[in-house]
Amino acid sequence: MLFLKHLWRLLKETVQFARQNKAWWIVPLVLMLLLLGLVVVAVINGAPFIYTLF
């Protein structure tokens, strides 16, 4: 739960920084990096189950 709290805080601070500095290109970049991280974690956790299919 603490991890999600820190992640939410990071997203809020990123949006706040983008709003203050008019750097809106940062928001999609951070979201894509988070999505990529989520995909990597999903693939790593799902890899052992692929072997049971074959």
N, C-alpha and C positions, 0 to 999 in steps of 0.2 A: 504494500500500500504506500509505503514511503517513496518508492520509486515513481509511482504515478503522480504523487504530490509534487515531486521535483520536476517531472516531465511537464506537468501542467504549468508550473511556475516558469519553466524555460520558454514554453510557447507564449505565455502572457508577456514575458519580458521581450521576446523577439518581436511580437506585434507592436508593443509599445515603442521599441527602438525604431521600427520601420515607420511608425506614425510620426515620431518626432523628427527623424532625419529624412523623411520622404524617400525611403529606400524600400519600396514595396517589392522589389525583386527578391528580397531576402526571404519573404514569407513562403512563396512556392518552393524555393530551394530547401528550406528547412523541412517543409512538409514532405517533399520527395525523399530527402534523406531518412526521415522517420519511417516512411513507407518502405524504403529499401531495407532498412534495419528489421522491420517487421517481417518482410519476406525472407530474409536470411535466417531469422530465428525460426520461422515456420518450416523452412526447408531442412534446417539442422535437426529440428525435433521430429520431423516426419520421415527422415531418411531411413531409420531402422525398419519402419513398417513397409517400405517398398519391397524389401527382400521376401516378405511373406507372400507377396503376390505372385512371385515367380517360382 
